[in-house]
Amino acid sequence: MFCDQLIVEFDRALKTLFSGEDYFENSEYCPADLVSNLSPEEEKLSGALMRVNHTGEVCAQALYSGQLLMAREPAVKSLLVKVVDEENAHLRATGRRLRELKVKSSKFDPFFYGGAFIFGTLAGVLGDRWSLGFVAETEKQVEKHLEEHLGRLPNHDHRSKAVLTKMREDEIRHGLEASSQGGSELPDKVRSIMGVTAGVMKIIAYRV
């Protein structure tokens, strides 16, 4: 059973990092009738910001996959499966938007994926309550990040804003569901480390 799950997670990693353009076709988060008329400068800014968000979803796939691998209770596994699936929709939506903006994903995504998977696995090893607490805190920090990016995107980039707005709704729900299932509040030091790690990822993905 564990070996089967390992195969599933390996397949997920390959799809996340090396899938072709067809994998990123997703209209649910970005309706076809939305139009963004952007100047070259605005396209560059939107592209950099959306690359950060795409890398964040690469990390989310890895993070929650690691936690799912170590989850014990069926209810926790069920929640993590749901979260991973919805984060995958975010990954496809941000990937599609990158292609629309003619921007490549971060060259460091494989490294970020590996680090996030290890981090998620360690969180899962600590037990389901801590793992759920980790989900809740992660989503809380992501919510703040998305609010920041929604404010930084060009006013006319309706397509990117539609994607981030829907993502933000999902992230809030994920955090609430994790807390309601008994997630433990993480120590201040752990929350700070998570924030610093995410900050480094954002700086790198924004540029490369």
Z-matrix of the N, CA and C atoms (Angstrom, degrees):
N
C 1 1.462
C 2 1.528 1 110.59
N 3 1.336 2 115.53 1 -47.11
C 4 1.464 3 119.88 2 179.60
C 5 1.528 4 110.22 3 -64.32
N 6 1.340 5 116.29 4 -39.42
C 7 1.464 6 119.92 5 178.41
C 8 1.529 7 110.84 6 -64.29
N 9 1.328 8 116.32 7 -37.35
C 10 1.461 9 120.00 8 177.34
C 11 1.522 10 110.66 9 -62.65
N 12 1.340 11 115.30 10 -41.65
C 13 1.460 12 119.31 11 179.80
C 14 1.523 13 111.03 12 -66.32
N 15 1.321 14 116.51 13 -36.34
C 16 1.464 15 120.50 14 176.58
C 17 1.529 16 110.93 15 -60.54
N 18 1.328 17 116.12 16 -41.67
C 19 1.461 18 120.72 17 178.74
C 20 1.520 19 110.22 18 -63.89
N 21 1.341 20 115.94 19 -41.63
C 22 1.470 21 120.51 20 178.59
C 23 1.526 22 110.65 21 -61.17
N 24 1.326 23 116.34 22 -43.68
C 25 1.464 24 119.90 23 -178.13
C 26 1.526 25 111.67 24 -70.99
N 27 1.321 26 117.27 25 -32.49
C 28 1.462 27 120.24 26 176.00
C 29 1.530 28 109.79 27 -66.11
N 30 1.326 29 115.47 28 -41.75
C 31 1.467 30 120.23 29 177.47
C 32 1.525 31 110.69 30 -63.49
N 33 1.338 32 116.52 31 -38.77
C 34 1.459 33 120.45 32 178.68
C 35 1.525 34 110.62 33 -63.64
N 36 1.324 35 116.13 34 -40.65
C 37 1.466 36 120.53 35 179.34
C 38 1.533 37 110.92 36 -62.62
N 39 1.320 38 116.66 37 -43.73
C 40 1.466 39 120.38 38 179.13
C 41 1.522 40 111.37 39 -62.09
N 42 1.342 41 116.56 40 -43.65
C 43 1.462 42 120.10 41 179.74
C 44 1.522 43 111.20 42 -65.56
N 45 1.325 44 116.10 43 -39.62
C 46 1.462 45 120.48 44 -178.83
C 47 1.518 46 112.05 45 -64.17
N 48 1.322 47 116.09 46 -40.80
C 49 1.463 48 120.37 47 -171.21
C 50 1.520 49 114.51 48 -96.74
N 51 1.346 50 117.85 49 -25.64
C 52 1.465 51 118.43 50 -169.36
C 53 1.528 52 114.64 51 -130.85
N 54 1.322 53 118.37 52 13.76
C 55 1.466 54 119.50 53 -179.34
C 56 1.522 55 111.50 54 -72.26
N 57 1.327 56 115.68 55 154.84
C 58 1.455 57 121.06 56 177.40
C 59 1.524 58 111.42 57 -80.53
N 60 1.318 59 116.03 58 -176.79
C 61 1.456 60 121.41 59 -173.84
C 62 1.525 61 112.79 60 -62.97
N 63 1.338 62 118.07 61 -33.18
C 64 1.460 63 120.50 62 -178.47
C 65 1.525 64 112.12 63 -58.51
N 66 1.321 65 116.14 64 -31.03
C 67 1.462 66 120.77 65 -178.12
C 68 1.525 67 111.28 66 -64.46
N 69 1.328 68 116.83 67 -26.60
C 70 1.460 69 121.04 68 -173.64
C 71 1.525 70 113.22 69 -97.89
N 72 1.333 71 117.45 70 9.94
C 73 1.454 72 119.70 71 175.65
C 74 1.526 73 109.08 72 -76.36
N 75 1.300 74 117.05 73 114.00
C 76 1.457 75 121.72 74 -177.91
C 77 1.516 76 108.87 75 -152.73
N 78 1.326 77 116.99 76 114.87
C 79 1.461 78 120.11 77 -177.02
C 80 1.522 79 113.13 78 -100.38
N 81 1.325 80 117.42 79 -11.44
C 82 1.462 81 121.03 80 -176.27
C 83 1.528 82 111.50 81 -59.38
N 84 1.319 83 116.52 82 -39.05
C 85 1.457 84 120.62 83 -175.84
C 86 1.525 85 112.90 84 -91.44
N 87 1.325 86 116.46 85 -8.17
C 88 1.467 87 119.71 86 -177.03
C 89 1.530 88 108.91 87 -148.55
N 90 1.330 89 117.80 88 88.30
C 91 1.470 90 121.29 89 -177.61
C 92 1.521 91 112.83 90 -54.05
N 93 1.320 92 116.14 91 143.85
C 94 1.461 93 121.79 92 -175.59
C 95 1.523 94 112.91 93 -64.64
N 96 1.350 95 117.26 94 -25.74
C 97 1.462 96 119.12 95 -175.99
C 98 1.526 97 113.49 96 -82.83
N 99 1.334 98 117.08 97 -4.20
C 100 1.462 99 119.79 98 176.84
C 101 1.522 100 109.89 99 -79.02
N 102 1.321 101 116.90 100 133.94
C 103 1.466 102 121.57 101 -178.62
C 104 1.525 103 109.88 102 -122.03
N 105 1.330 104 115.18 103 138.63
C 106 1.468 105 120.98 104 175.87
C 107 1.520 106 108.59 105 -121.73
N 108 1.325 107 116.44 106 111.23
C 109 1.466 108 121.25 107 176.69
C 110 1.522 109 108.58 108 -98.75
N 111 1.325 110 115.43 109 103.26
C 112 1.455 111 120.38 110 -172.36
C 113 1.525 112 111.54 111 -118.05
N 114 1.333 113 115.90 112 146.79
C 115 1.457 114 121.55 113 172.13
C 116 1.525 115 107.92 114 -76.32
N 117 1.346 116 118.56 115 165.25
C 118 1.468 117 120.53 116 177.51
C 119 1.528 118 112.67 117 -55.19
N 120 1.317 119 117.57 118 -39.10
C 121 1.461 120 121.22 119 179.71
C 122 1.525 121 110.79 120 -66.86
N 123 1.331 122 115.61 121 -40.77
C 124 1.464 123 119.40 122 179.03
C 125 1.524 124 111.08 123 -68.21
N 126 1.320 125 116.79 124 -38.27
C 127 1.470 126 119.68 125 176.97
C 128 1.525 127 111.01 126 -62.11
N 129 1.310 128 116.11 127 -39.45
C 130 1.465 129 120.06 128 179.56
C 131 1.526 130 110.84 129 -63.86
N 132 1.348 131 116.38 130 -44.09
C 133 1.463 132 120.57 131 178.75
C 134 1.523 133 111.04 132 -64.32
N 135 1.329 134 116.76 133 -47.34
C 136 1.465 135 120.17 134 179.59
C 137 1.522 136 111.08 135 -60.81
N 138 1.329 137 116.12 136 -41.06
C 139 1.460 138 119.99 137 179.70
C 140 1.513 139 112.50 138 -61.41
N 141 1.336 140 116.20 139 -43.13
C 142 1.470 141 120.19 140 180.00
C 143 1.524 142 111.03 141 -66.02
N 144 1.330 143 116.19 142 -42.60
C 145 1.463 144 119.81 143 -179.79
C 146 1.531 145 111.56 144 -66.82
N 147 1.323 146 116.34 145 -41.93
C 148 1.459 147 119.22 146 -179.47
C 149 1.523 148 112.23 147 -71.76
N 150 1.330 149 116.83 148 -26.95
C 151 1.471 150 118.64 149 173.28
C 152 1.523 151 109.86 150 -64.30
N 153 1.322 152 116.89 151 -40.31
C 154 1.465 153 120.70 152 176.78
C 155 1.525 154 110.17 153 -60.33
N 156 1.339 155 116.22 154 -45.08
C 157 1.461 156 119.61 155 -179.06
C 158 1.522 157 112.52 156 -67.46
N 159 1.335 158 115.99 157 -35.00
C 160 1.462 159 119.10 158 175.93
C 161 1.524 160 110.53 159 -64.98
N 162 1.324 161 116.94 160 -44.29
C 163 1.462 162 120.27 161 178.00
C 164 1.522 163 110.40 162 -62.53
N 165 1.325 164 116.60 163 -36.56
C 166 1.457 165 119.59 164 176.10
C 167 1.516 166 111.90 165 -60.16
N 168 1.321 167 116.79 166 -37.37
C 169 1.462 168 120.16 167 178.31
C 170 1.526 169 112.04 168 -74.30
N 171 1.326 170 116.70 169 -30.77
C 172 1.467 171 119.95 170 171.90
C 173 1.524 172 109.04 171 -60.51
N 174 1.334 173 116.23 172 -45.37
C 175 1.463 174 120.98 173 178.99
C 176 1.525 175 111.16 174 -64.99
N 177 1.340 176 116.85 175 -38.20
C 178 1.465 177 120.17 176 -179.82
C 179 1.526 178 111.07 177 -63.08
N 180 1.342 179 116.46 178 -41.63
C 181 1.462 180 119.68 179 177.11
C 182 1.528 181 110.73 180 -58.23
N 183 1.321 182 115.85 181 -45.15
C 184 1.455 183 120.40 182 -178.04
C 185 1.528 184 111.50 183 -69.58
N 186 1.307 185 115.77 184 -45.13
C 187 1.466 186 121.91 185 -176.84
C 188 1.516 187 111.58 186 -58.95
N 189 1.330 188 115.74 187 -53.47
C 190 1.457 189 119.33 188 -175.63
C 191 1.525 190 111.90 189 -75.70
N 192 1.323 191 117.07 190 -24.65
C 193 1.466 192 119.57 191 174.43
C 194 1.528 193 110.20 192 -66.81
N 195 1.334 194 116.45 193 -40.91
C 196 1.465 195 120.35 194 176.63
C 197 1.515 196 111.60 195 -62.84
N 198 1.329 197 116.21 196 -41.63
C 199 1.462 198 120.03 197 178.63
C 200 1.530 199 111.08 198 -66.76
N 201 1.333 200 116.22 199 -40.03
C 202 1.465 201 120.71 200 179.00
C 203 1.520 202 110.81 201 -62.28
N 204 1.302 203 116.47 202 -37.82
C 205 1.462 204 121.52 203 -179.43
C 206 1.531 205 111.32 204 -61.01
N 207 1.340 206 117.11 205 -33.28
C 208 1.460 207 122.20 206 -175.94
C 209 1.529 208 113.79 207 -100.50
N 210 1.347 209 117.76 208 -4.49
C 211 1.463 210 120.57 209 -176.08
C 212 1.529 211 111.23 210 -62.59
N 213 1.338 212 115.97 211 146.32
C 214 1.455 213 121.34 212 -176.69
C 215 1.531 214 112.64 213 -107.43
N 216 1.335 215 117.13 214 -53.28
C 217 1.457 216 121.06 215 -175.65
C 218 1.534 217 111.48 216 -76.49
N 219 1.331 218 117.52 217 139.27
C 220 1.469 219 120.80 218 178.85
C 221 1.525 220 113.29 219 -56.08
N 222 1.351 221 117.38 220 -38.39
C 223 1.464 222 120.31 221 -178.89
C 224 1.518 223 111.13 222 -65.54
N 225 1.327 224 116.35 223 -37.31
C 226 1.468 225 121.18 224 178.80
C 227 1.521 226 109.84 225 -69.69
N 228 1.317 227 116.79 226 -42.37
C 229 1.460 228 120.46 227 177.03
C 230 1.523 229 110.83 228 -60.31
N 231 1.327 230 115.85 229 -42.52
C 232 1.462 231 120.34 230 -179.73
C 233 1.525 232 111.30 231 -62.38
N 234 1.343 233 116.80 232 -42.22
C 235 1.456 234 120.48 233 178.47
C 236 1.517 235 111.07 234 -64.37
N 237 1.324 236 116.90 235 -43.58
C 238 1.463 237 120.53 236 -178.13
C 239 1.530 238 111.53 237 -67.27
N 240 1.323 239 117.24 238 -35.67
C 241 1.468 240 120.15 239 175.94
C 242 1.526 241 109.61 240 -61.55
N 243 1.330 242 116.16 241 -44.01
C 244 1.462 243 120.82 242 179.11
C 245 1.523 244 110.93 243 -63.30
N 246 1.326 245 116.14 244 -44.07
C 247 1.466 246 120.27 245 -179.61
C 248 1.527 247 110.74 246 -64.01
N 249 1.327 248 116.95 247 -44.59
C 250 1.463 249 120.75 248 179.35
C 251 1.526 250 110.63 249 -60.29
N 252 1.322 251 117.19 250 -42.41
C 253 1.469 252 120.65 251 179.98
C 254 1.527 253 111.44 252 -62.98
N 255 1.331 254 116.55 253 -42.69
C 256 1.463 255 119.19 254 -179.13
C 257 1.525 256 111.44 255 -72.15
N 258 1.326 257 116.84 256 -34.82
C 259 1.461 258 119.55 257 175.40
C 260 1.527 259 110.52 258 -66.58
N 261 1.332 260 115.89 259 -30.22
C 262 1.457 261 119.68 260 175.97
C 263 1.521 262 110.99 261 -66.09
N 264 1.343 263 116.25 262 -36.67
C 265 1.468 264 120.08 263 175.11
C 266 1.526 265 110.07 264 -63.95
N 267 1.339 266 117.21 265 -37.41
C 268 1.464 267 121.11 266 176.01
C 269 1.526 268 110.43 267 -64.28
N 270 1.311 269 115.52 268 -41.59
C 271 1.463 270 120.33 269 179.36
C 272 1.518 271 110.75 270 -59.52
N 273 1.333 272 116.50 271 -45.48
C 274 1.460 273 120.62 272 -178.98
C 275 1.529 274 111.32 273 -67.69
N 276 1.327 275 116.22 274 -38.21
C 277 1.465 276 119.65 275 -179.10
C 278 1.528 277 111.53 276 -68.01
N 279 1.331 278 117.17 277 -42.82
C 280 1.470 279 119.17 278 178.41
C 281 1.520 280 110.72 279 -70.25
N 282 1.340 281 117.03 280 -34.91
C 283 1.454 282 120.05 281 176.98
C 284 1.515 283 111.72 282 -63.95
N 285 1.321 284 116.39 283 -40.56
C 286 1.465 285 120.08 284 177.49
C 287 1.528 286 110.51 285 -63.61
N 288 1.330 287 116.11 286 -42.68
C 289 1.469 288 118.80 287 -179.09
C 290 1.529 289 110.91 288 -65.04
N 291 1.315 290 117.95 289 -36.17
C 292 1.467 291 120.21 290 175.93
C 293 1.520 292 110.49 291 -59.53
N 294 1.312 293 116.24 292 -42.82
C 295 1.463 294 119.87 293 -179.14
C 296 1.526 295 111.33 294 -67.64
N 297 1.324 296 116.70 295 -35.46
C 298 1.459 297 119.54 296 176.21
C 299 1.528 298 110.97 297 -64.67
N 300 1.325 299 115.82 298 -35.33
C 301 1.464 300 120.81 299 179.69
C 302 1.527 301 112.11 300 -86.09
N 303 1.343 302 116.18 301 -0.43
C 304 1.473 303 122.74 302 -179.45
C 305 1.533 304 111.49 303 58.54
N 306 1.311 305 114.24 304 44.92
C 307 1.465 306 121.71 305 179.71
C 308 1.525 307 108.56 306 -120.77
N 309 1.311 308 116.34 307 137.71
C 310 1.456 309 120.94 308 178.60
C 311 1.526 310 110.31 309 -85.62
N 312 1.323 311 115.13 310 153.66
C 313 1.464 312 119.95 311 176.36
C 314 1.524 313 109.63 312 -69.27
N 315 1.311 314 116.56 313 167.14
C 316 1.462 315 120.82 314 -177.39
C 317 1.530 316 111.40 315 -64.46
N 318 1.315 317 115.72 316 137.52
C 319 1.461 318 120.85 317 177.36
C 320 1.530 319 111.89 318 -66.49
N 321 1.322 320 115.87 319 -18.13
C 322 1.460 321 120.37 320 -176.93
C 323 1.528 322 113.12 321 -93.56
N 324 1.340 323 117.38 322 5.09
C 325 1.464 324 119.83 323 -177.57
C 326 1.535 325 113.67 324 -54.80
N 327 1.336 326 120.25 325 -41.29
C 328 1.473 327 118.67 326 178.30
C 329 1.522 328 113.17 327 -60.88
N 330 1.332 329 117.10 328 -37.13
C 331 1.464 330 120.59 329 178.37
C 332 1.530 331 110.72 330 -69.44
N 333 1.328 332 115.96 331 -42.00
C 334 1.459 333 119.95 332 177.63
C 335 1.524 334 110.69 333 -63.11
N 336 1.326 335 116.33 334 -39.88
C 337 1.466 336 119.98 335 179.88
C 338 1.533 337 109.84 336 -62.03
N 339 1.315 338 116.45 337 -48.24
C 340 1.457 339 119.91 338 -179.15
C 341 1.519 340 112.80 339 -60.18
N 342 1.329 341 116.33 340 -44.44
C 343 1.457 342 119.77 341 179.67
C 344 1.513 343 112.21 342 -65.30
N 345 1.331 344 116.70 343 -42.07
C 346 1.460 345 120.59 344 -179.64
C 347 1.527 346 111.32 345 -66.85
N 348 1.331 347 116.75 346 -35.94
C 349 1.465 348 119.57 347 179.54
C 350 1.529 349 110.25 348 -65.21
N 351 1.320 350 116.46 349 -42.05
C 352 1.470 351 120.45 350 177.88
C 353 1.526 352 110.03 351 -63.28
N 354 1.319 353 116.01 352 -44.75
C 355 1.457 354 121.44 353 179.34
C 356 1.528 355 110.67 354 -59.88
N 357 1.330 356 116.91 355 -45.12
C 358 1.461 357 121.17 356 179.63
C 359 1.519 358 112.45 357 -65.27
N 360 1.324 359 116.07 358 -39.57
C 361 1.462 360 120.02 359 178.49
C 362 1.520 361 111.13 360 -62.98
N 363 1.327 362 116.48 361 -42.62
C 364 1.467 363 120.53 362 178.30
C 365 1.528 364 111.24 363 -63.31
N 366 1.337 365 116.03 364 -40.02
C 367 1.465 366 119.71 365 177.27
C 368 1.521 367 110.48 366 -62.12
N 369 1.335 368 116.65 367 -39.69
C 370 1.454 369 120.69 368 178.94
C 371 1.514 370 112.95 369 -67.30
N 372 1.320 371 116.73 370 -35.63
C 373 1.466 372 121.42 371 179.76
C 374 1.531 373 110.97 372 -62.96
N 375 1.332 374 116.88 373 -31.57
C 376 1.464 375 120.88 374 -178.50
C 377 1.524 376 112.77 375 -68.32
N 378 1.321 377 117.38 376 -16.20
C 379 1.463 378 120.42 377 178.70
C 380 1.521 379 111.56 378 121.11
N 381 1.321 380 115.21 379 160.47
C 382 1.460 381 120.54 380 -173.51
C 383 1.524 382 113.40 381 -63.58
N 384 1.343 383 117.72 382 -39.37
C 385 1.464 384 119.45 383 -177.96
C 386 1.528 385 111.03 384 -64.31
N 387 1.336 386 116.95 385 -41.98
C 388 1.458 387 120.22 386 177.73
C 389 1.524 388 110.84 387 -70.09
N 390 1.321 389 116.09 388 -36.22
C 391 1.462 390 120.06 389 178.55
C 392 1.529 391 110.49 390 -63.21
N 393 1.336 392 116.56 391 -43.47
C 394 1.462 393 120.39 392 177.19
C 395 1.526 394 111.29 393 -65.29
N 396 1.326 395 115.78 394 -37.75
C 397 1.462 396 119.33 395 176.18
C 398 1.508 397 111.44 396 -62.97
N 399 1.310 398 115.64 397 -35.85
C 400 1.457 399 120.75 398 177.72
C 401 1.527 400 110.94 399 -65.50
N 402 1.334 401 116.50 400 -40.34
C 403 1.469 402 120.82 401 176.25
C 404 1.523 403 110.07 402 -61.24
N 405 1.329 404 116.40 403 -47.48
C 406 1.459 405 121.18 404 -177.63
C 407 1.528 406 111.37 405 -60.29
N 408 1.334 407 117.08 406 -44.43
C 409 1.470 408 120.16 407 -178.91
C 410 1.521 409 111.14 408 -70.72
N 411 1.319 410 117.03 409 -39.21
C 412 1.464 411 120.58 410 177.71
C 413 1.522 412 110.28 411 -58.29
N 414 1.340 413 115.69 412 -47.62
C 415 1.461 414 119.38 413 -177.30
C 416 1.531 415 111.60 414 -68.20
N 417 1.315 416 116.69 415 -31.83
C 418 1.463 417 119.66 416 176.57
C 419 1.521 418 110.63 417 -63.83
N 420 1.333 419 116.11 418 -43.43
C 421 1.462 420 120.11 419 178.91
C 422 1.526 421 111.54 420 -69.31
N 423 1.323 422 116.65 421 -36.99
C 424 1.467 423 120.16 422 178.24
C 425 1.525 424 110.62 423 -65.94
N 426 1.328 425 116.78 424 -39.28
C 427 1.465 426 120.48 425 178.21
C 428 1.534 427 110.43 426 -57.28
N 429 1.318 428 117.19 427 -46.15
C 430 1.469 429 120.69 428 179.35
C 431 1.527 430 110.84 429 -64.00
N 432 1.320 431 115.70 430 -39.90
C 433 1.463 432 120.01 431 179.20
C 434 1.529 433 110.99 432 -62.63
N 435 1.330 434 116.96 433 -43.83
C 436 1.463 435 120.59 434 -178.75
C 437 1.531 436 110.90 435 -66.24
N 438 1.309 437 116.74 436 -37.65
C 439 1.465 438 119.88 437 176.19
C 440 1.527 439 110.35 438 -60.48
N 441 1.336 440 116.02 439 -41.12
C 442 1.462 441 120.57 440 178.68
C 443 1.526 442 111.08 441 -62.99
N 444 1.309 443 117.17 442 -45.24
C 445 1.462 444 120.83 443 -178.18
C 446 1.523 445 112.10 444 -69.98
N 447 1.322 446 117.59 445 -33.92
C 448 1.452 447 119.71 446 175.66
C 449 1.527 448 110.72 447 -62.10
N 450 1.317 449 115.99 448 -31.91
C 451 1.455 450 120.29 449 176.83
C 452 1.512 451 113.67 450 -77.48
N 453 1.324 452 117.24 451 -24.80
C 454 1.466 453 121.41 452 -176.90
C 455 1.527 454 113.28 453 -91.10
N 456 1.326 455 117.39 454 -23.08
C 457 1.463 456 119.49 455 -179.33
C 458 1.529 457 110.68 456 -63.12
N 459 1.326 458 117.63 457 147.22
C 460 1.471 459 120.76 458 175.64
C 461 1.530 460 110.92 459 -54.97
N 462 1.311 461 116.47 460 144.13
C 463 1.467 462 121.16 461 -176.61
C 464 1.517 463 113.16 462 -55.64
N 465 1.327 464 117.13 463 -33.77
C 466 1.463 465 120.87 464 -175.11
C 467 1.531 466 113.49 465 -91.11
N 468 1.328 467 117.12 466 2.33
C 469 1.467 468 118.44 467 179.87
C 470 1.536 469 109.17 468 -85.44
N 471 1.319 470 114.64 469 70.62
C 472 1.464 471 120.73 470 -176.43
C 473 1.526 472 112.12 471 -66.10
N 474 1.329 473 116.96 472 -31.10
C 475 1.460 474 119.66 473 -177.52
C 476 1.533 475 111.19 474 -69.24
N 477 1.321 476 116.66 475 -47.11
C 478 1.468 477 119.27 476 178.27
C 479 1.522 478 110.89 477 -63.82
N 480 1.329 479 116.84 478 -40.34
C 481 1.459 480 120.59 479 -179.06
C 482 1.525 481 111.53 480 -65.01
N 483 1.339 482 116.51 481 -36.21
C 484 1.466 483 119.69 482 178.00
C 485 1.524 484 110.62 483 -63.31
N 486 1.324 485 116.31 484 -41.55
C 487 1.465 486 120.83 485 179.32
C 488 1.525 487 110.49 486 -63.12
N 489 1.325 488 117.03 487 -49.80
C 490 1.465 489 120.26 488 -176.70
C 491 1.518 490 112.61 489 -67.79
N 492 1.335 491 116.95 490 -34.27
C 493 1.457 492 120.06 491 179.06
C 494 1.523 493 111.01 492 -64.18
N 495 1.335 494 116.35 493 -44.98
C 496 1.473 495 120.16 494 178.42
C 497 1.523 496 110.66 495 -66.61
N 498 1.316 497 116.82 496 -39.23
C 499 1.456 498 120.40 497 177.49
C 500 1.521 499 110.81 498 -61.00
N 501 1.318 500 116.11 499 -43.26
C 502 1.468 501 120.63 500 -178.92
C 503 1.526 502 110.77 501 -60.43
N 504 1.317 503 117.67 502 -41.44
C 505 1.460 504 121.32 503 177.69
C 506 1.529 505 110.76 504 -59.60
N 507 1.319 506 115.99 505 -43.51
C 508 1.468 507 120.48 506 179.92
C 509 1.516 508 111.43 507 -65.90
N 510 1.333 509 117.20 508 -42.41
C 511 1.467 510 120.78 509 -177.31
C 512 1.529 511 110.91 510 -63.80
N 513 1.325 512 116.57 511 -40.95
C 514 1.462 513 119.95 512 177.99
C 515 1.526 514 109.96 513 -60.28
N 516 1.321 515 115.90 514 -44.59
C 517 1.467 516 120.19 515 -179.81
C 518 1.522 517 111.54 516 -64.01
N 519 1.321 518 117.28 517 -41.53
C 520 1.464 519 120.62 518 178.39
C 521 1.528 520 110.90 519 -58.47
N 522 1.314 521 115.93 520 -45.52
C 523 1.457 522 119.77 521 -179.16
C 524 1.518 523 112.50 522 -63.59
N 525 1.320 524 116.37 523 -42.31
C 526 1.464 525 120.75 524 179.30
C 527 1.524 526 111.39 525 -65.09
N 528 1.320 527 116.60 526 -40.33
C 529 1.466 528 120.25 527 179.51
C 530 1.527 529 111.01 528 -65.90
N 531 1.325 530 116.72 529 -40.20
C 532 1.469 531 119.83 530 178.87
C 533 1.523 532 110.80 531 -65.05
N 534 1.324 533 117.29 532 -41.77
C 535 1.465 534 120.98 533 179.26
C 536 1.523 535 110.72 534 -65.87
N 537 1.329 536 116.98 535 -40.82
C 538 1.466 537 120.74 536 -177.18
C 539 1.520 538 112.37 537 -67.91
N 540 1.335 539 116.89 538 -21.98
C 541 1.468 540 120.35 539 178.47
C 542 1.521 541 112.23 540 -90.24
N 543 1.331 542 117.30 541 9.33
C 544 1.464 543 120.03 542 173.26
C 545 1.506 544 115.74 543 101.56
N 546 1.329 545 117.02 544 22.28
C 547 1.463 546 119.59 545 178.48
C 548 1.515 547 112.03 546 -63.11
N 549 1.322 548 116.98 547 134.05
C 550 1.460 549 122.09 548 179.83
C 551 1.526 550 110.43 549 -81.34
N 552 1.325 551 116.39 550 141.87
C 553 1.459 552 120.17 551 177.09
C 554 1.519 553 109.42 552 -70.48
N 555 1.311 554 117.04 553 130.49
C 556 1.459 555 121.24 554 -176.64
C 557 1.521 556 111.35 555 -77.41
N 558 1.339 557 116.99 556 150.33
C 559 1.465 558 120.71 557 176.22
C 560 1.525 559 111.20 558 -61.93
N 561 1.331 560 116.21 559 153.42
C 562 1.462 561 121.27 560 -178.56
C 563 1.525 562 111.96 561 -56.12
N 564 1.326 563 116.70 562 -39.95
C 565 1.465 564 120.13 563 -177.70
C 566 1.526 565 110.88 564 -63.59
N 567 1.317 566 116.77 565 -40.27
C 568 1.466 567 120.51 566 179.56
C 569 1.525 568 110.15 567 -65.99
N 570 1.332 569 116.52 568 -42.52
C 571 1.461 570 119.97 569 178.78
C 572 1.531 571 110.76 570 -62.39
N 573 1.325 572 116.05 571 -38.20
C 574 1.474 573 120.14 572 179.11
C 575 1.525 574 111.05 573 -65.95
N 576 1.334 575 116.28 574 -42.38
C 577 1.464 576 120.56 575 179.08
C 578 1.530 577 109.91 576 -62.18
N 579 1.320 578 116.36 577 -41.94
C 580 1.461 579 120.43 578 178.28
C 581 1.529 580 110.86 579 -60.99
N 582 1.331 581 115.69 580 -41.97
C 583 1.452 582 119.70 581 -179.89
C 584 1.518 583 112.69 582 -65.69
N 585 1.330 584 116.50 583 -42.20
C 586 1.463 585 120.82 584 179.03
C 587 1.522 586 110.93 585 -65.53
N 588 1.327 587 116.89 586 -43.81
C 589 1.466 588 121.36 587 179.09
C 590 1.524 589 111.18 588 -60.29
N 591 1.329 590 115.46 589 -44.83
C 592 1.467 591 119.90 590 178.69
C 593 1.523 592 110.71 591 -63.96
N 594 1.334 593 116.59 592 -37.16
C 595 1.457 594 120.63 593 179.47
C 596 1.518 595 112.40 594 -63.04
N 597 1.322 596 116.41 595 -40.53
C 598 1.465 597 120.79 596 178.31
C 599 1.522 598 110.30 597 -63.99
N 600 1.346 599 115.93 598 -43.51
C 601 1.458 600 120.40 599 178.21
C 602 1.526 601 110.92 600 -59.15
N 603 1.325 602 117.13 601 -43.93
C 604 1.461 603 121.18 602 -178.69
C 605 1.526 604 111.95 603 -62.19
N 606 1.320 605 115.86 604 -42.96
C 607 1.469 606 120.35 605 -178.94
C 608 1.529 607 110.91 606 -61.99
N 609 1.349 608 115.39 607 -44.92
C 610 1.456 609 120.29 608 -177.89
C 611 1.542 610 111.20 609 -68.54
N 612 1.344 611 115.88 610 -48.59
C 613 1.469 612 119.94 611 -177.06
C 614 1.521 613 112.17 612 -65.80
N 615 1.315 614 118.19 613 -29.11
C 616 1.455 615 120.78 614 178.92
C 617 1.519 616 110.98 615 -64.28
N 618 1.319 617 116.70 616 -31.28
C 619 1.470 618 121.38 617 -174.84
C 620 1.520 619 113.49 618 -98.91
N 621 1.309 620 116.86 619 -35.12
C 622 1.482 621 119.41 620 -173.80
C 623 1.533 622 110.44 621 -130.85
